[in-house]
């Protein structure tokens, strides 16, 4: 049987009643005709629509060769109404070693396998079912090809359950050459995300090679999240009906793919070579996004304590280390804590409003000033620290006192209470009055240690010990490294890291880890356990994504990465000098040559030009002639970049299997 019914709609084939409801009026029938563009005669109407008088009488698709210019004038309309420019012949020959899940004394280990063929998001046809782990279908079919970058998916099914799938792009197939061989089937749980991402991942690495790559580099992550090997059928020797078709299951306990499928593929041009050039302007339906998920067996084990610690790491990394520092930077300026700096920035803003030409000078100069201030550790400390994130040390206490703010000192003292596990402050008004008395004239009236001991005595009834740093207490060292306390003496703490190493660190670099009550796992419903495990996985993945970016930005702005910081400083310096030069030479440029007058005009109207460009982009985004230009751009780009080099670029292809 051949597959000539190419439905250009997301999802599987639509119900005829749904189509009839959607297309009641004549203009909408034009769209409906595009759904069945490959039907050449009334005899070709699908059986599902034969009883529908509206759909059965739809006109055939337009001849591609005759109406190919429509690919440029209106590419979307062309995709909906034109017939094919090529035919993809697909021979589904057989399969080998199909995965059948676990077998028991009460289940049949042999899959009742069939193959469904999808073009983009549309189901085109399906083969007959064969009950075998290595079935032979010998099925001949074809697809009508319109969009050059369409994706074909061969979906192997066991009755209604999915066994595996493989995908390839029509645009990678050489025209007129037959590709014969075996394609690796991926496990069904890998059907996530978009077909474009899945195809690129499978082209680069076979699934049966992922385990080897993961062993070589355990930190490497790929797009597919479910590469865990699947168990092969168990107790197959005890199951009745195990014939010679099942001996291909092998002796190994695990497998890394769902098997292999043997196919013969040939892309045949049905029109002229010029038709294939015009077709390059067409875009297939948007790739259906199956979303990204993680199999339950790949989720971390439920550990509420570890979840709380990872959440605290996220909070310290994003909020304490990044957002609070940026907020304090702005507060340092707008609260006029350094009057010369705030006055300089205010004057620069006012002057720029009067002389707009100085915009090209003031902006880079302000950024350059920030980079230069960040070279001083003292300036960085003063501008980025407040009561919310100042270190709980004598230096941090002095920094908060210099802010002349009772609220900031109160916040600092509340952090001491929380860090020492001293409980909850009941009388906040009295606590605020006490915070107002611990500093005078921007200087502390006592040391940090005296303030800490005072709070401990008041909150703990005279116990002046270091409550949160008992032996065995779990802590974070330097804000991210897990450890436990071995001993604490004075301002030093001896800790033991998770890898077994022992070290001595300053007390100010130690932060207690959160403590979660030990609740038996059996008290959590299964749905709650899965939710906790998925949340823990999401936080871990977010940490992997966010922390490297924050570390890089911190290294750049604090001059720890001196090369990158110096490069940025040089760029800002050149930008500032050019802006200043244009400001002073502006009048002379307007009286000089044509080219210099153009430069002066651009500088004069830079801000208006940016606004005009944005408005033009908004107004022209949907213009038909702009769509034609985009279509021409797609033709030239794809003609220059498209390489029909399959199966050379298919890691999942083998000409033969043992």
Secondary structure as GFF3:
##gff-version 3
##sequence-region A 1 658
A	DSSP	alpha_helix	16	22	.	.	.	ID=ss1
A	DSSP	alpha_helix	26	35	.	.	.	ID=ss2
A	DSSP	three_ten_helix	42	44	.	.	.	ID=ss3
A	DSSP	three_ten_helix	47	49	.	.	.	ID=ss4
A	DSSP	alpha_helix	53	56	.	.	.	ID=ss5
A	DSSP	alpha_helix	70	73	.	.	.	ID=ss6
A	DSSP	alpha_helix	75	81	.	.	.	ID=ss7
A	DSSP	beta_strand	86	96	.	.	.	ID=ss8
A	DSSP	beta_strand	112	119	.	.	.	ID=ss9
A	DSSP	beta_strand	122	126	.	.	.	ID=ss10
A	DSSP	beta_strand	130	131	.	.	.	ID=ss11
A	DSSP	beta_strand	136	145	.	.	.	ID=ss12
A	DSSP	beta_strand	151	158	.	.	.	ID=ss13
A	DSSP	beta_strand	161	169	.	.	.	ID=ss14
A	DSSP	three_ten_helix	170	172	.	.	.	ID=ss15
A	DSSP	beta_strand	178	187	.	.	.	ID=ss16
A	DSSP	three_ten_helix	188	190	.	.	.	ID=ss17
A	DSSP	alpha_helix	195	204	.	.	.	ID=ss18
A	DSSP	alpha_helix	207	216	.	.	.	ID=ss19
A	DSSP	beta_strand	230	231	.	.	.	ID=ss20
A	DSSP	three_ten_helix	236	238	.	.	.	ID=ss21
A	DSSP	three_ten_helix	244	249	.	.	.	ID=ss22
A	DSSP	beta_strand	254	255	.	.	.	ID=ss23
A	DSSP	beta_strand	259	269	.	.	.	ID=ss24
A	DSSP	alpha_helix	273	279	.	.	.	ID=ss25
A	DSSP	three_ten_helix	296	298	.	.	.	ID=ss26
A	DSSP	alpha_helix	304	314	.	.	.	ID=ss27
A	DSSP	pi_helix	315	323	.	.	.	ID=ss28
A	DSSP	alpha_helix	324	334	.	.	.	ID=ss29
A	DSSP	alpha_helix	339	354	.	.	.	ID=ss30
A	DSSP	three_ten_helix	356	358	.	.	.	ID=ss31
A	DSSP	alpha_helix	359	373	.	.	.	ID=ss32
A	DSSP	alpha_helix	377	384	.	.	.	ID=ss33
A	DSSP	alpha_helix	394	401	.	.	.	ID=ss34
A	DSSP	alpha_helix	406	419	.	.	.	ID=ss35
A	DSSP	alpha_helix	428	437	.	.	.	ID=ss36
A	DSSP	beta_strand	439	440	.	.	.	ID=ss37
A	DSSP	beta_strand	443	444	.	.	.	ID=ss38
A	DSSP	alpha_helix	448	460	.	.	.	ID=ss39
A	DSSP	three_ten_helix	467	469	.	.	.	ID=ss40
A	DSSP	beta_strand	474	477	.	.	.	ID=ss41
A	DSSP	beta_strand	481	489	.	.	.	ID=ss42
A	DSSP	beta_strand	492	497	.	.	.	ID=ss43
A	DSSP	beta_strand	502	506	.	.	.	ID=ss44
A	DSSP	three_ten_helix	507	509	.	.	.	ID=ss45
A	DSSP	beta_strand	510	512	.	.	.	ID=ss46
A	DSSP	three_ten_helix	521	523	.	.	.	ID=ss47
A	DSSP	alpha_helix	526	557	.	.	.	ID=ss48
A	DSSP	alpha_helix	562	584	.	.	.	ID=ss49
A	DSSP	alpha_helix	586	590	.	.	.	ID=ss50
A	DSSP	alpha_helix	594	604	.	.	.	ID=ss51
A	DSSP	alpha_helix	606	620	.	.	.	ID=ss52
A	DSSP	alpha_helix	624	641	.	.	.	ID=ss53
A	DSSP	beta_strand	653	654	.	.	.	ID=ss54
###
